[in-house]
Amino acid sequence: MIVEAGIAGLATSLGLHRYRHPWEVLWGNISRGNACVAGDALHPMTPDIGQGGCSALEDGVVLARCLAEALNKKVSAETKDKDKEEYKRIEKNVQKRGVLS
Protein backbone atom coordinates (compact mmCIF):
# COMPACT_ATOMS: atom_id res chain seq x y z
CA MET A 1 0.00 0.00 0.00
CA ILE A 2 1.38 3.42 -0.95
CA VAL A 3 0.54 6.38 1.24
CA GLU A 4 1.16 9.87 -0.04
CA ALA A 5 3.07 11.85 2.58
CA GLY A 6 2.66 15.22 0.97
CA ILE A 7 4.81 18.30 1.50
CA ALA A 8 4.56 18.17 5.31
CA GLY A 9 6.05 14.67 5.43
CA LEU A 10 8.81 15.69 3.04
CA ALA A 11 9.66 18.75 5.10
CA THR A 12 9.81 16.66 8.27
CA SER A 13 12.13 14.10 6.73
CA LEU A 14 14.36 16.81 5.27
CA GLY A 15 14.49 18.55 8.64
CA LEU A 16 16.23 15.57 10.19
CA HIS A 17 19.09 15.64 7.71
CA ARG A 18 20.00 19.24 7.15
CA TYR A 19 23.22 20.49 5.64
CA ARG A 20 25.75 21.75 8.15
CA HIS A 21 28.58 24.01 7.12
CA PRO A 22 32.07 22.68 7.99
CA TRP A 23 32.65 25.46 10.52
CA GLU A 24 29.47 24.42 12.36
CA VAL A 25 30.94 20.95 12.75
CA LEU A 26 34.36 22.28 13.77
CA TRP A 27 33.18 24.87 16.29
CA GLY A 28 29.90 23.27 17.26
CA ASN A 29 29.09 21.76 20.60
CA ILE A 30 30.33 18.17 20.78
CA SER A 31 28.97 17.48 24.25
CA ARG A 32 25.66 17.49 26.04
CA GLY A 33 25.44 17.03 29.77
CA ASN A 34 28.11 14.56 30.82
CA ALA A 35 28.41 12.84 27.43
CA CYS A 36 30.60 13.82 24.50
CA VAL A 37 31.18 12.60 20.98
CA ALA A 38 34.49 10.92 20.15
CA GLY A 39 36.12 8.66 17.57
CA ASP A 40 34.55 8.18 14.18
CA ALA A 41 31.30 9.77 15.42
CA LEU A 42 33.19 13.05 15.77
CA HIS A 43 35.53 12.62 12.81
CA PRO A 44 33.46 11.44 9.86
CA MET A 45 35.51 9.33 7.45
CA THR A 46 34.95 6.58 4.97
CA PRO A 47 34.93 3.03 6.35
CA ASP A 48 37.57 1.80 3.91
CA ILE A 49 40.44 3.62 5.63
CA GLY A 50 39.87 1.98 9.03
CA GLN A 51 40.72 5.02 11.15
CA GLY A 52 37.68 5.11 13.44
CA GLY A 53 39.37 3.13 16.22
CA CYS A 54 42.56 5.15 15.92
CA SER A 55 40.70 8.45 16.18
CA ALA A 56 38.78 7.07 19.19
CA LEU A 57 42.08 6.28 20.94
CA GLU A 58 43.45 9.73 20.14
CA ASP A 59 40.25 11.36 21.42
CA GLY A 60 40.49 9.26 24.59
CA VAL A 61 44.01 10.55 25.26
CA VAL A 62 42.93 14.15 24.70
CA LEU A 63 39.87 13.68 26.94
CA ALA A 64 42.02 12.12 29.68
CA ARG A 65 44.45 15.06 29.52
CA CYS A 66 41.60 17.56 29.74
CA LEU A 67 40.08 15.75 32.73
CA ALA A 68 43.47 15.53 34.47
CA GLU A 69 44.02 19.25 33.93
CA ALA A 70 40.57 20.07 35.29
CA LEU A 71 40.98 17.82 38.33
CA ASN A 72 44.49 19.08 39.16
CA LYS A 73 43.55 22.76 39.25
CA LYS A 74 44.30 24.51 42.50
CA VAL A 75 41.18 25.30 44.47
CA SER A 76 40.96 28.59 46.34
CA ALA A 77 40.48 28.67 50.11
CA GLU A 78 37.07 30.28 49.64
CA THR A 79 35.91 27.39 47.47
CA LYS A 80 37.24 24.87 49.99
CA ASP A 81 35.30 26.60 52.78
CA LYS A 82 32.10 26.53 50.71
CA ASP A 83 32.63 22.84 49.97
CA LYS A 84 33.17 22.07 53.66
CA GLU A 85 29.99 23.93 54.60
CA GLU A 86 28.03 22.12 51.92
CA TYR A 87 29.43 18.74 53.03
CA LYS A 88 28.46 19.46 56.66
CA ARG A 89 24.96 20.50 55.58
CA ILE A 90 24.53 17.34 53.51
CA GLU A 91 25.91 15.13 56.28
CA LYS A 92 23.52 16.73 58.78
CA ASN A 93 20.51 16.11 56.51
CA VAL A 94 21.53 12.51 55.84
CA GLN A 95 21.92 11.79 59.56
CA LYS A 96 18.63 13.55 60.26
CA ARG A 97 16.84 11.24 57.85
CA GLY A 98 18.47 8.16 59.40
CA VAL A 99 20.32 7.02 56.29
CA LEU A 100 23.67 6.90 58.10
CA SER A 101 23.92 5.19 61.44
C-alpha positions in Angstrom: 0.0 0.0 0.0 1.4 3.4 -1.0 0.5 6.4 1.2 1.2 9.9 0.0 3.1 11.8 2.6 2.7 15.2 1.0 4.8 18.3 1.5 4.6 18.2 5.3 6.1 14.7 5.4 8.8 15.7 3.0 9.7 18.8 5.1 9.8 16.7 8.3 12.1 14.1 6.7 14.4 16.8 5.3 14.5 18.6 8.6 16.2 15.6 10.2 19.1 15.6 7.7 20.0 19.2 7.1 23.2 20.5 5.6 25.8 21.8 8.2 28.6 24.0 7.1 32.1 22.7 8.0 32.6 25.5 10.5 29.5 24.4 12.4 30.9 21.0 12.7 34.4 22.3 13.8 33.2 24.9 16.3 29.9 23.3 17.3 29.1 21.8 20.6 30.3 18.2 20.8 29.0 17.5 24.2 25.7 17.5 26.0 25.4 17.0 29.8 28.1 14.6 30.8 28.4 12.8 27.4 30.6 13.8 24.5 31.2 12.6 21.0 34.5 10.9 20.2 36.1 8.7 17.6 34.5 8.2 14.2 31.3 9.8 15.4 33.2 13.1 15.8 35.5 12.6 12.8 33.5 11.4 9.9 35.5 9.3 7.5 35.0 6.6 5.0 34.9 3.0 6.4 37.6 1.8 3.9 40.4 3.6 5.6 39.9 2.0 9.0 40.7 5.0 11.1 37.7 5.1 13.4 39.4 3.1 16.2 42.6 5.2 15.9 40.7 8.4 16.2 38.8 7.1 19.2 42.1 6.3 20.9 43.5 9.7 20.1 40.3 11.4 21.4 40.5 9.3 24.6 44.0 10.6 25.3 42.9 14.2 24.7 39.9 13.7 26.9 42.0 12.1 29.7 44.5 15.1 29.5 41.6 17.6 29.7 40.1 15.7 32.7 43.5 15.5 34.5 44.0 19.2 33.9 40.6 20.1 35.3 41.0 17.8 38.3 44.5 19.1 39.2 43.6 22.8 39.3 44.3 24.5 42.5 41.2 25.3 44.5 41.0 28.6 46.3 40.5 28.7 50.1 37.1 30.3 49.6 35.9 27.4 47.5 37.2 24.9 50.0 35.3 26.6 52.8 32.1 26.5 50.7 32.6 22.8 50.0 33.2 22.1 53.7 30.0 23.9 54.6 28.0 22.1 51.9 29.4 18.7 53.0 28.5 19.5 56.7 25.0 20.5 55.6 24.5 17.3 53.5 25.9 15.1 56.3 23.5 16.7 58.8 20.5 16.1 56.5 21.5 12.5 55.8 21.9 11.8 59.6 18.6 13.5 60.3 16.8 11.2 57.9 18.5 8.2 59.4 20.3 7.0 56.3 23.7 6.9 58.1 23.9 5.2 61.4 
